[in-house]
Amino acid sequence: MVKVIFYSYLKDLYGRTVEVQHEPGLTVGDIVERIGISRQKALTVLLEKQALGRQAMDVEVEPDSTIHILPPAGGG
């Protein structure tokens, strides 16, 4: 299983944590879409507490990984 932890208003929408069944080749983008979030949404994604850059959606995840998803930063 892959554990997904949400922060800020995302945890109100999806719950604090969700578990997704792992399968070979599973990417962060696949997980995001299964949960119901568009890949195009500007999210901050951490995999095992390491920030992922622009290619976050293409990163493959290992079994028993933990992904942290934060909403886009606002302000100005």
N, C-alpha and C positions, 0 to 999 in steps of 0.2 A: 504494500500500500504506500501511497504518497500522501503525506499530510500537507494540507494547505491551510495557512493561517492568514486571516484577513484583519485589517486594521481600519480605524476611523469608520466612516459611514458604510464601508463595504461589509463590515461585520454585522451591521444592522440588516443589510440586504441578504447576505449569504450565510450568516452565522459566524461564530468565532473561528471554528475549524471545520474542515471538510476532508474526508479521506477519499482518494481516488484509486481505483485498482490499477496497479502497474502492469504494463505490457512492454515487450521489447520495442525500442524506437520511440517511446512516448516522449513528447516534448512539452515544454512549458506552455506553448501555444495550444497544444492539444488539450491540456488540462484546463486552461482558461476557457476554451470554447465549450468543453463538457459542462463546466459550471454555469455557462450562459453569459460570459463576458466576451465582447468582441476583441479579436486580436489587435485591432487598430486603436483601441482605447489606450491612451497614454497612462501606463501603469508603472510603478516602481516595483521591480521584482527582485527578491533576494532568494538565492538557492543556498541552503546550508549557511545562511547569514553572510553570504558574499553577494554584493550587488552585481547584477547582470546589466550589461550595456544595451545598446540598440538591438543586438541579436538575441535578446532574452527569449523571444518566442520560439527560436530555433534550437535552443539548448535541450539536449536529451537529459532526462532525469533517471537516476538509479532507483532501484527498489529501496524503500524505507527512507527516501529523501524527505526533507521538509522545505516547502516553498512559502515565503512570506510575500503577500501582495498588499501594496499600499496604493491608495488612490492618487491621481495626479496632484501635484502640489499646486496650491492656489496662491493668490496674493499678487502684489505688484508694487 
